[in-house]
Amino acid sequence: MNYKKKKIDELNRLSIDEYKKKTKLPLILILDDIRSKYNVGSIFRTADGFNVDKIYLCGITPCPPDREIEKTALGATESVNWEYEPNIIDLIKKLKNLGYYLIGVEQTFNSTSALDLPKDIPSPMAIVLGHEIKGINDDVLAMVDMAVEIPQWGTKHSLNVSVAAAIIMWEIVKRNFIK
């Protein structure tokens, strides 16, 4: 097979205005106490690719506009809706009242493997991602409807938070939104 790469103008990219008008998936991301601006930017870029509705930035998570965030976001801070919410507990309570199903990406004793995610997760849903070292705050973890972990077979048993976000977004989208 002879594969030929597509050129930029052959990718059928939407403009930012077209993207903003597009119906979004009933899926949001909550980034709590994520330290790295590069991780935040990378998550924005992936969120754009998966057509998520919104990103909430909580706690110490840095916010756009920022040169380092933009370095990895590549413009996604302009296309993806986002909001800063200083108190994640207040945000979780608000989202629960709005009917959101909360999925925490965390290794716990009773986590669901990403390999076993159900195909009928209630919508709308929110994915909670925590601090790069400490993970999701225990008080927040007690409020999620499901903890999901990504199986790993090496010595580290951890992934970069932006990589974990991408894997979980893909698993949720392919099981719940692609028909």
N, C-alpha and C positions, 0 to 999 in steps of 0.2 A: 504494500500500500504506500502510495506517495502522499504524504500530508503536506499541505501548504498552509502556512499561518495566515490568519485573517489580518488585514490592515485595520488600523483604528477606525476608518470610515466604513468598514464592512461589519462592524460589531453591532450596529443598530442601537447605539446608546441613546437613552432618553436625555433630553435637556433637564436641567434642574427644575424648571417650571413644569415640564411634562411629568417628571417624577413626583413632584409635590401634589399634582392633581390625581395621580394614580391611586386607586383604592389599595390601602395597606392591609397586610395580614393582621389579625387580632392578636398581635404578639408585641410585647415591649421588653426592654432590657433594663435592669436596675444594676448600676455599677456602684458598689459601696466601698469606700476607702481604698480604691485602686490608686496606687502611688504613681505608676509610670505613665507619663504623657504619651509615650509611644504605644503602650497597650491601649489606652483610651482611643487614640487615633485609629489604630488597627481595628478595634471593635466597631467604631463608627463606619469604617469602610466595609466591613463584613455585614453590618446591619443594613447598609444601603443595598448590598448585593442580595440579601434575603428579603428586602421589602418590609422590614419591621416598621411598626407604627411609630415608636418613640423610644428614646433612651432617657432614663432618669440618672443623673449624676448626683451621688450622695456623699456626705461626709467630706473627707479630704480629697476626693476624686477631682482632678483638675478639669477645668471647663474651657471650651473655646471662647474667644479666639486665642490661639496660642500657636506659635511657630512649630514647636515640637509635636503637638497633637496633629497639626496639619501635615507634617512631614509624612506621616503614615496614613492619615485619613484621605489624603488626595482629593479634597473637596467635599467629602461626605458630611462634614460638619454643616455644610450649606444645604444639603439635600435631606438629611435625616432630622426629623423633629427631635428636639431635646429640651430638657429643663433641669435646672439645679434644684434639688430638694435637700436641705441640710440634714433633716432628721429622717432616717430611713424607717424608723418605727411608725412615725406619723404617715409616711407614704404607704407603707404596707397596710395599715389600718384603712386608709382611704381606698386603696385598690381592692382590698377584700370586700369593702362595702359596695364597690362597683361591680362585684362578681368575678374578679380576676382569680384565676387558678395560679398559685405561686409555685414555681419550680426552682429550688436551690441547687446550684452545682457545687456539690460538696461530698467528700468521702465520710460517710457515717456508718454506724453498725447495721443500719437497715436501709441503706441507699438502694435505689433501683439502678441496675446497670443500664447504661445507655443502649446496650444491645437489646434490652427488654422493655424499652419505652413503649407504652401502649399507643395504639392508633386512634384512640378516641379521647384524648386529653380535652377536658372542657375548655371552651373559649369564652371570653378572651383569656389569655395567659401571659404571665410575666416570668422571665428568667432572671434570677438573682445571682450575681457574681460578686465575690468578696475580695478582700485584701490578698495580695499576691503570696504572702507568707502565712498569715493567720486564718485566711479563708473567711467564710461567712460568720458574722457575729452570732454568738449562741442565742441571744434574744431574738434575732431575726430568724435563725434556723428553727426555733421553736414555733414560728408562725407560718412556715411554708407548708404547702400541701403535699409536696413530694421532694425528696432529695435524690439527685441523680449523680452518679459517678461514672467516669469513663474508665473502663478496664485497662490496665496496663500490666505489662509483663517484664519490665526492666528493673533496674535497681532504684530509680528515682521516685516512681509512683507519684509524680506530679507533672503537670503540663503548664506552660505559660498560660495566663488567664485569657489572653486573646485567642490562643489556639483552642483552649477548652470552650470558649464562647462559640467559636466557629463550628466545632464538632457538634455541640448540643443544638445550635440553631439548625444545622443541617438535619440532624436526626429528628427533631421536632417537625420541621417543615416537610420533610419527605414522608413522614408517617401521618401527618394531620392535615396538610394543605395541598399536596400534590395528588391529583386524582388520575 
